[in-house]
Amino acid sequence: MAAQPDTGAPAGDETDGTDEVADLFRALGRQIKVARERAGLSQKELGDRLGYGEETISSVERARRTPQPELLVAVDQLLDCGGLLASAAEDVERAKTRRRVRHPEWFRNYARLEAEAVELRYFANQAVPGLFQTQDYARAVFASRQPFFDEETVEQRVTARMARQELMTRWPPPTVSAIIQESILCQPFGGPTVQRGQLEQLFRMGRLRHVEIQVMPTASEDHAGMGGPFTLLTPKCKPQVAYLEVQHFSRLITDSEEVRVLAAKHGSIRGQALTPRESLRLLEKMLGDL
């Protein structure tokens, strides 16, 4: 199968929101700003108290990103909003489900398969896999892309990536395993706050029953993954496929022999990496060292 042009795949999705949804997010952003200013806090100060980055607070107030329900509840409690923001959490969840995700044509086959996946396996040596990324980390990924995306496109890509992560919390969830190069975790990509948030996210997700995270140590003398990152995906009642991407080009692999070779390679990498338990201990140590 020939390579296809990529825009940050596999999370290169594009999203459209209705005017009603956009109006809701703008209204909530304004309410957060009013409550914050009434409390005499800067965006950075509010973010620090809640465990969010300044850019996250700024983007929510400007309606450039979805005001997640947990953020609304946290702001409501901290700034004593009397339940005004917390009560909107259900509205936000409904609005998120109304958003229509429009995938680029080259990505649609993979997106359909991913939505029905019963198993996902990742090997990542360039960036944290998209389904594990925080919003701030994803934003840093798309903002650093060259040629550059404009701000609107960056926000569309981030929203689409977060929407795809919903499959991680569905029931029954897919079985997910990720082998991540240690150097990715050590790099303060997007800044120290973004790095910490991403490590915390990985630590939380690595403790879920259906998720296994393994770290490939930088000091390892054996490494079967030098050919680059890849994804193995098993849809329900369908053969396993593989997905590759490099330098904004992507390839969905359905040939059974090519998939078999990558699956064998994944098995070798998995055996060379730290165990899931060892990897969680390493993540915990890295968080303690920050």
MOZIQUI-V369761 format. One record per helix or strand of 3 or more residues. SS is the DSSP state (alpha for helix, beta for strand). FROM is the first residue (numbers start at 0). TO is the last residue. Records with the same first field share a line. If there is no record, write none. Layout:
SS: FROM-TO, FROM-TO
This chain:
beta: 13-15, 99-101, 116-123, 174-180, 210-215, 229-234, 239-245, 248-252
alpha: 18-37, 42-49, 53-60, 68-77, 85-97, 104-114, 129-131, 134-142, 150-167, 181-185, 191-204, 255-271, 275-288
